[in-house]
Amino acid sequence: MNPPNTTPGIARRRFLRGAGVLLGIPFFECSIPTRSRAAEVKPPKRMLLISNNLGVLPQHFFPKDHGPGYTLSPYLQELAEFRSDFTICSGLSHPAVTGGHSTENCFLTAAPDPTRSGFRNSISLDQFAASSLGQQTRFPTLNLGVNIDKANRSLSWTRDGVLLPAEDSPSALFRKMFLQGDAQEIARQLKRLQDRGSVLDVLREDVRGFQRGLGSADSSRLDQYLTSVRELEERLTISGEWEQKPKPATDSPPPEDIPDKAKFFPKLQLMLDMARLAFESDSTRIITLMIDGFATPVFEIDDQHRTRDGYHNLSHHGQSKEKLAELQQVDLQQMRHLRDLLAALATTPTPDGSRLLDQTMVLYGSNLGDANVHNCTNLPILLAGGGLKHGHHLAFDKVQNRPLCNLFVTLLQQLGIETDHFGSSAGSISELRG
């Protein structure tokens, strides 16, 4: 996060050192305030938010008709066995979120005009949800990526508009979730948490020392910054408590990372498996996953076929028949991985006897409606599971789109969060809740 403007006489170097410590604390990728620890509601609700920043070919994704009796499109044929478990939405987008690939970081924030000078992102859906729910699991959220450019792209952003780097190592994620350190390691981690908490105390005192005399705009910015500091202090306390609790056991073997970006689909499958495992072990209940096609070079479609170009160049097909044919196979392969995810969630029982899929909302979509022309309207949106009313193609106006944040409000409400607004929302999508 950027520190607020300073005034003459401020110990700026000391201030920046404190801010640097903020950026380095453990679990910063979650950035979750823990305002409440309300009694856990049974059964728990979960949410997996997936975005491919190059989208899909819209002509093969969207059905030609709508309603509960719609005809499955070529891509949705891959998901036919789960027809009653998912909904397709067309005519949704983020108002004023334009700028082609620059919109990829705004998919879960809806922050407008990402290409303007001085643009500052806003809080993402996952972070807003975790903030509202409080920390109920070891990890309030997990922010994951496939072939992701960690320094520049993320689905997850703090309330101050700071990028939270995605975890792209399945093996590191596995260690965080399941490998318990010995007593000495736990003690060292607790000491680090305590030390960093002390630094935050000093930082807060320093900032309050020059709070008087600031203008209204600077004072508001400073209040927001202090709120973030306070939330980080609270989260440090919770992190210390979780450090002393045993981690869950799993029968799954530790995964091996796949460094080769050309193994795009094996990497995607591995991350989807880790997401399912995180939900099954109740390590977290909110996960984001950015599929970074922009950073993906020539890659394997399957064991026999490789693309002729990198994913980004492929997406700018210019109506080339060869590129369109390859893209269609790439998109179909993604649908198959999504189908396998739904199958795994549907066959995983929960303690109350329901399917894990019934407790887990899975959103698949993109910030681009048509990557070929950098179009950011009529975004491809598929929503599955979570106990919602499914089996429909909800077709909204393809010219005057409804805000995608209307859907986000519905997801938040389904999680049990009492809110009627997020981002650019102008309501909710009541059709999904019966």
TORBA-975489 format. One line per 5 residues: number of its first residue (from 1); their letters; for each residue y negated, z negated, x negated of C-alpha. Coordinates in Angstrom, 2 decimals. Each point is the difference from the previous one (the first is absolute). Layout:
NUM	A	Y:Z:X ~ ...
***
This chain:
1	MNPPN	0.00:0.00:0.00 ~ -3.54:0.62:-1.19 ~ -2.01:-3.20:-0.64 ~ -3.17:-0.42:2.02 ~ -3.34:0.91:-1.54
6	TTPGI	-1.22:-2.57:-2.49 ~ -3.48:-1.40:-0.58 ~ -1.80:-0.85:-3.27 ~ 1.39:-3.07:-1.70 ~ 3.57:0.40:1.33
11	ARRRF	2.76:-0.54:-2.54 ~ 1.28:3.50:0.71 ~ 2.63:0.07:-2.74 ~ 1.51:-3.22:1.30 ~ -0.10:1.34:3.53
16	LRGAG	1.82:3.17:-0.96 ~ 2.66:-1.93:-1.90 ~ 0.67:-1.94:3.18 ~ 0.17:3.18:2.02 ~ 2.42:1.42:-2.54
21	VLLGI	2.30:-2.96:0.53 ~ -0.09:0.71:3.72 ~ 1.35:3.46:-0.65 ~ 2.80:-1.36:-2.14 ~ 1.52:-2.73:2.14
26	PFFEC	3.65:0.32:1.02 ~ 0.81:1.66:3.31 ~ -3.50:1.54:0.16 ~ 1.61:3.05:1.53 ~ 0.31:-2.00:3.19
31	SIPTR	-3.60:-1.31:0.16 ~ 0.73:-2.07:3.05 ~ -1.98:-2.96:1.28 ~ 2.15:-2.68:1.51 ~ -2.18:-1.56:2.61
36	SRAAE	2.80:-1.28:2.14 ~ 3.66:-0.83:-0.16 ~ 0.81:0.19:3.67 ~ 3.51:-0.67:1.16 ~ 2.17:3.03:-0.55
41	VKPPK	0.62:2.07:3.09 ~ 3.57:1.14:0.61 ~ 1.00:2.72:-0.32 ~ -2.42:1.12:-2.73 ~ -1.80:3.33:0.18
46	RMLLI	-0.13:2.33:-2.98 ~ -1.94:3.11:-0.96 ~ 0.66:2.81:-2.50 ~ -2.88:2.44:-0.53 ~ 0.87:3.24:-1.80
51	SNNLG	-2.39:2.80:-0.95 ~ 0.59:3.26:-1.84 ~ -3.41:1.03:-1.27 ~ 0.86:3.70:0.33 ~ 1.31:-0.21:3.55
56	VLPQH	2.45:2.42:1.57 ~ -0.14:3.50:1.47 ~ -1.46:-0.74:3.44 ~ 1.55:3.04:1.70 ~ 3.48:-1.38:-0.68
61	FFPKD	-0.80:-3.67:0.62 ~ -1.77:-0.14:3.36 ~ 1.90:0.76:3.22 ~ -1.27:2.88:2.12 ~ 0.05:-2.10:3.17
66	HGPGY	-0.60:-3.66:0.75 ~ 1.11:-2.93:2.08 ~ 3.40:-1.76:0.05 ~ 1.91:3.26:0.42 ~ -1.58:1.86:-2.88
71	TLSPY	1.98:2.46:-2.10 ~ 0.71:-1.21:-3.50 ~ -1.75:2.03:-2.71 ~ 2.00:1.38:-2.95 ~ -0.89:-3.03:-2.13
76	LQELA	0.69:-2.51:2.76 ~ 3.46:1.49:0.53 ~ 0.94:-1.92:-3.14 ~ -0.79:-3.22:1.91 ~ 1.66:1.01:3.28
81	EFRSD	2.42:-2.95:0.07 ~ -2.99:-2.38:0.04 ~ -2.02:1.88:2.60 ~ -0.29:-3.08:2.21 ~ -1.13:-2.10:-3.00
86	FTICS	-3.08:1.96:-1.05 ~ -3.22:1.47:1.36 ~ -1.97:3.00:-1.24 ~ -3.79:-0.10:0.27 ~ -2.24:3.04:-0.29
91	GLSHP	-3.76:0.15:0.33 ~ -0.69:-3.07:-2.14 ~ -2.30:-0.22:-3.04 ~ -2.67:-2.17:-1.63 ~ -3.55:0.90:1.13
96	AVTGG	-2.27:1.03:-2.89 ~ 2.81:-0.36:-2.54 ~ -0.28:3.40:-1.66 ~ 0.17:1.29:-3.53 ~ 3.50:1.33:-0.50
101	HSTEN	2.03:-1.95:-2.54 ~ -2.69:-2.68:-0.24 ~ 1.19:-1.25:3.38 ~ 3.37:-1.13:-1.37 ~ -1.32:-3.50:-0.76
106	CFLTA	-1.45:-0.28:3.52 ~ 3.18:0.54:2.01 ~ 0.36:-3.70:0.80 ~ -3.71:-0.90:-0.20 ~ -1.82:2.74:1.95
111	APDPT	-3.02:-0.49:-2.27 ~ -2.27:3.01:0.68 ~ -1.37:2.60:-2.41 ~ 2.09:-0.75:-3.11 ~ -1.76:2.72:-2.00
116	RSGFR	-3.52:-1.38:0.48 ~ -1.88:-1.59:-2.86 ~ 0.56:-3.75:-0.13 ~ 3.02:0.12:2.30 ~ 1.74:-3.34:0.36
121	NSISL	3.37:-0.30:1.68 ~ 0.79:-2.66:2.60 ~ 2.97:-2.22:0.72 ~ 3.28:1.75:0.70 ~ 2.18:-0.58:3.03
126	DQFAA	2.69:-1.87:-1.92 ~ -2.47:-2.40:-1.62 ~ -1.78:-0.61:3.30 ~ 3.33:-0.78:1.67 ~ 1.13:-2.36:-2.74
131	SSLGQ	-3.37:-1.74:-0.01 ~ 0.24:-0.56:3.75 ~ 3.60:-1.20:-0.05 ~ -0.19:-2.30:-3.01 ~ 2.70:-0.18:-2.66
136	QTRFP	3.37:-0.41:1.70 ~ 2.16:1.50:-2.76 ~ 0.09:-0.05:-3.80 ~ -1.97:3.24:-0.11 ~ -2.61:0.46:2.75
141	TLNLG	0.19:3.74:-0.63 ~ 1.66:2.40:-2.41 ~ -1.91:3.09:-1.10 ~ 2.35:2.69:-1.32 ~ -0.30:3.52:-1.35
146	VNIDK	2.04:3.05:-0.97 ~ -1.30:2.12:-2.91 ~ -3.31:-1.73:0.61 ~ -3.12:0.19:-2.12 ~ -0.41:-3.79:-0.01
151	ANRSL	-3.52:-0.01:-1.39 ~ -1.48:2.24:2.67 ~ 2.14:-0.11:3.14 ~ 1.22:-2.67:2.36 ~ 0.53:-0.62:3.70
156	SWTRD	-0.97:-3.64:-0.46 ~ -3.61:-1.21:-0.40 ~ -1.65:-3.40:0.10 ~ -2.80:-1.04:2.35 ~ -2.39:0.77:-2.87
161	GVLLP	1.31:3.55:-0.30 ~ 1.96:-0.61:-3.20 ~ 3.10:2.09:-0.66 ~ 3.24:-1.99:-0.20 ~ 2.33:1.81:-2.44
166	AEDSP	3.34:1.04:1.43 ~ 3.31:-1.14:-1.46 ~ 1.96:3.08:-1.03 ~ 2.86:-1.74:-1.83 ~ 2.96:-0.88:2.24
171	SALFR	1.51:-2.14:-2.76 ~ -3.21:-2.05:-0.37 ~ -0.15:-0.42:3.76 ~ 3.63:-1.15:0.06 ~ -0.70:-2.61:-2.67
176	KMFLQ	-3.00:-1.32:1.91 ~ 2.01:-0.33:3.19 ~ 3.34:-1.33:-1.22 ~ 0.10:-1.19:-3.63 ~ -0.73:-3.71:-0.33
181	GDAQE	-1.57:-1.25:-3.21 ~ 1.25:-3.15:-1.71 ~ -1.84:-3.32:0.20 ~ -2.14:0.72:-3.06 ~ -1.06:3.41:1.29
186	IARQL	-0.95:-1.46:3.37 ~ -2.00:-2.76:-1.73 ~ -1.85:2.57:-2.12 ~ -0.84:2.06:3.09 ~ -1.27:-3.08:1.85
191	KRLQD	-2.17:-0.88:-3.01 ~ -1.46:3.52:-0.02 ~ -0.77:-0.26:3.70 ~ -1.67:-3.37:-0.54 ~ -2.09:1.29:-2.92
196	RGSVL	-1.17:3.02:1.94 ~ -0.88:-2.16:2.95 ~ -2.24:-2.04:-2.30 ~ -1.78:3.13:-1.19 ~ -0.63:1.01:3.60
201	DVLRE	-1.57:-3.42:0.62 ~ -2.37:0.54:-2.94 ~ -0.82:3.50:1.17 ~ -0.84:-1.21:3.50 ~ -2.27:-2.75:-1.35
206	DVRGF	-1.79:2.47:-2.27 ~ -0.60:2.45:2.82 ~ -1.26:-2.67:2.39 ~ -2.49:-1.03:-2.68 ~ -2.04:3.17:0.43
211	QRGLG	0.66:0.57:3.69 ~ -3.42:-1.30:1.02 ~ -2.82:2.49:-0.04 ~ 2.14:3.08:0.59 ~ -1.07:2.54:2.59
216	SADSS	1.94:0.35:3.23 ~ 2.04:2.99:-1.19 ~ 0.91:-1.64:-3.31 ~ 0.72:-3.28:1.75 ~ 2.37:1.72:2.43
221	RLDQY	1.77:1.73:-2.86 ~ 0.30:-3.28:-1.87 ~ 1.40:-1.78:3.07 ~ 2.67:2.69:0.27 ~ 0.82:-0.44:-3.67
226	LTSVR	0.26:-3.78:0.33 ~ 2.26:0.44:3.00 ~ 2.32:2.07:-2.17 ~ -0.04:-2.70:-2.68 ~ 0.85:-2.66:2.55
231	ELEER	2.84:2.09:1.39 ~ 1.37:0.54:-3.50 ~ -0.07:-3.76:-0.60 ~ 1.97:-0.58:3.18 ~ 2.49:2.67:-0.98
236	LTISG	0.47:-1.57:-3.43 ~ 1.04:-3.22:1.74 ~ 2.53:1.84:2.16 ~ 1.31:1.93:-3.01 ~ 0.62:-3.32:-1.76
241	EWEQK	2.01:-1.25:2.97 ~ 2.14:3.15:0.09 ~ 0.65:-0.26:-3.75 ~ 1.88:-3.22:0.69 ~ 2.18:1.47:2.76
246	PKPAT	3.27:1.78:-0.82 ~ 0.00:3.75:0.42 ~ 2.46:1.63:2.43 ~ 3.36:1.26:-1.19 ~ 1.14:3.59:0.39
251	DSPPP	3.24:1.89:-0.44 ~ -1.91:3.15:-0.95 ~ 0.15:0.90:-3.70 ~ -3.25:0.23:-1.96 ~ -1.41:3.54:0.23
256	EDIPD	-0.73:2.17:-2.99 ~ -3.42:1.61:-0.22 ~ -0.21:3.80:0.03 ~ -2.76:1.00:-2.44 ~ 0.37:3.76:0.58
261	KAKFF	-2.59:1.08:2.58 ~ 2.09:3.07:0.72 ~ 2.51:-2.34:1.66 ~ -2.43:-0.30:2.88 ~ 2.49:-0.51:2.81
266	PKLQL	2.32:-2.43:-1.83 ~ -3.10:-2.06:-0.81 ~ -1.09:0.09:3.63 ~ 3.44:-1.06:1.19 ~ 0.09:-2.85:-2.48
271	MLDMA	-3.37:-1.33:1.17 ~ 1.02:0.27:3.65 ~ 3.14:-1.97:-0.84 ~ -2.13:-2.67:-1.67 ~ -2.25:-0.19:3.06
276	RLAFE	3.01:-0.53:2.25 ~ 1.34:-2.65:-2.37 ~ -3.36:-1.79:0.01 ~ 0.07:-0.16:3.79 ~ 3.65:-0.98:0.17
281	SDSTR	-0.56:-2.91:-2.42 ~ -3.26:-0.91:1.80 ~ -1.83:0.20:-3.32 ~ -2.89:1.59:1.88 ~ -0.77:1.39:3.43
286	IITLM	-2.65:2.57:-0.88 ~ 0.54:2.89:-2.42 ~ -2.05:3.07:-0.92 ~ 1.47:3.01:-1.79 ~ -2.09:2.85:-1.36
291	IDGFA	1.90:3.17:-0.82 ~ -2.28:1.62:-2.57 ~ 0.69:3.69:0.24 ~ -3.26:0.72:-1.80 ~ 1.39:-1.53:-3.20
296	TPVFE	3.44:1.61:0.36 ~ 0.78:2.94:-2.33 ~ 2.76:2.56:0.51 ~ 2.82:-1.98:1.62 ~ 3.51:0.23:1.34
301	IDDQH	0.44:0.69:3.71 ~ 3.73:-0.62:-0.28 ~ 2.74:0.30:-2.61 ~ -0.20:3.79:0.01 ~ -3.69:0.73:0.51
306	RTRDG	-3.29:-0.77:-1.72 ~ -3.49:0.90:1.15 ~ -1.75:2.81:-1.82 ~ -3.22:-1.94:-0.27 ~ -1.34:-3.54:0.14
311	YHNLS	-0.27:-1.60:3.42 ~ -3.79:0.31:0.18 ~ -0.08:3.69:-0.83 ~ 2.92:0.56:2.34 ~ -1.93:-1.62:2.86
316	HHGQS	-2.80:2.54:-0.48 ~ 2.37:2.74:1.02 ~ -2.57:2.56:1.18 ~ 2.63:1.18:2.50 ~ 2.29:1.08:-2.81
321	KEKLA	3.45:0.47:1.54 ~ 1.71:-1.34:-3.11 ~ -2.11:-3.15:-0.13 ~ 0.29:-0.57:3.74 ~ 3.78:0.26:-0.22
326	ELQQV	0.10:-2.56:-2.82 ~ -2.39:-2.34:1.80 ~ 2.14:0.14:3.11 ~ 3.03:-1.09:-1.99 ~ -2.03:-2.79:-1.63
331	DLQQM	-1.21:-1.24:3.39 ~ 3.48:0.15:1.49 ~ 1.31:-2.06:-2.90 ~ -2.64:-2.62:0.71 ~ 1.06:-0.10:3.65
336	RHLRD	3.59:-0.59:-1.11 ~ -1.05:-2.94:-2.15 ~ -1.96:-1.37:2.93 ~ 3.07:0.44:2.20 ~ 2.13:-1.88:-2.52
341	LLAAL	-2.55:-2.82:-0.06 ~ 0.09:-0.29:3.79 ~ 3.79:0.04:-0.09 ~ 0.07:-2.81:-2.57 ~ -2.44:-2.09:2.04
346	ATTPT	1.93:0.71:3.19 ~ 3.30:-1.16:-1.50 ~ -1.41:-3.14:-1.62 ~ 0.44:-2.99:2.32 ~ -2.50:-2.85:0.18
351	PDGSR	0.71:-3.72:0.59 ~ -0.86:0.36:3.69 ~ 2.51:2.83:0.45 ~ -2.47:2.88:0.28 ~ -0.41:2.96:-2.32
356	LLDQT	-2.39:-0.25:-2.93 ~ -1.52:3.23:1.34 ~ -0.96:-1.79:3.22 ~ -2.06:-2.47:-2.04 ~ -1.49:2.57:-2.40
361	MVLYG	-2.74:2.50:0.77 ~ 0.29:3.03:-2.30 ~ -3.05:2.24:-0.20 ~ 0.27:3.33:-1.83 ~ -3.08:2.16:-0.35
366	SNLGD	-2.64:1.53:-2.24 ~ -3.73:0.12:-0.60 ~ 0.20:3.81:0.19 ~ 0.74:1.99:3.12 ~ 0.31:3.22:-1.98
371	ANVHN	-0.04:-0.31:-3.78 ~ -0.33:3.76:-0.46 ~ -3.60:-0.11:1.26 ~ -0.76:-3.71:-0.63 ~ -0.18:-0.63:3.74
376	CTNLP	-0.22:-3.69:0.96 ~ 0.44:0.26:3.78 ~ 3.09:-0.02:2.23 ~ 1.89:-2.12:-2.51 ~ 3.81:0.00:0.08
381	ILLAG	1.01:-3.40:1.35 ~ 3.50:-1.28:0.74 ~ 0.55:-3.59:1.11 ~ 3.45:-1.54:0.36 ~ 1.55:-3.34:0.92
386	GGLKH	-1.73:-3.34:0.36 ~ 0.88:-0.59:3.65 ~ -2.55:2.54:1.22 ~ 0.46:2.50:2.82 ~ 1.26:3.18:-1.65
391	GHHLA	1.47:3.40:0.79 ~ -3.29:1.81:0.65 ~ -2.28:2.56:-1.54 ~ -3.45:-1.48:0.65 ~ -2.25:3.04:-0.20
396	FDKVQ	-3.71:-0.80:-0.19 ~ -2.82:2.53:-0.21 ~ 0.49:2.10:-3.14 ~ -3.73:0.79:-0.19 ~ -1.56:-3.29:1.07
401	NRPLC	2.52:-2.25:-1.71 ~ 0.50:-3.64:0.89 ~ -0.53:-2.45:-2.86 ~ 3.18:-0.69:-1.92 ~ -1.23:-3.59:-0.12
406	NLFVT	0.82:-0.25:3.72 ~ 3.62:0.18:-1.12 ~ -0.69:-2.54:-2.74 ~ -1.35:-2.44:2.60 ~ 3.24:0.45:1.96
411	LLQQL	2.03:-0.81:-3.10 ~ -2.06:-3.10:-0.67 ~ 0.45:-1.18:3.57 ~ 3.74:0.60:-0.22 ~ 0.04:-2.23:-3.09
416	GIETD	-1.46:-2.75:2.17 ~ -3.58:0.28:-1.28 ~ -2.62:-0.51:2.68 ~ -2.47:2.76:-0.74 ~ -1.41:2.99:1.83
421	HFGSS	-1.72:1.62:-2.95 ~ 0.77:1.36:-3.45 ~ -1.96:2.55:-2.01 ~ -1.25:2.80:2.27 ~ 2.13:-0.96:3.00
426	AGSIS	-1.19:0.53:3.54 ~ 2.88:-1.74:1.75 ~ 3.77:0.09:-0.41 ~ 2.90:2.23:1.03 ~ 1.36:-1.79:3.02
431	ELRG	2.73:2.59:0.56 ~ 1.95:-1.50:-2.87 ~ 0.17:-3.45:1.52 ~ 1.30:0.91:3.43
***
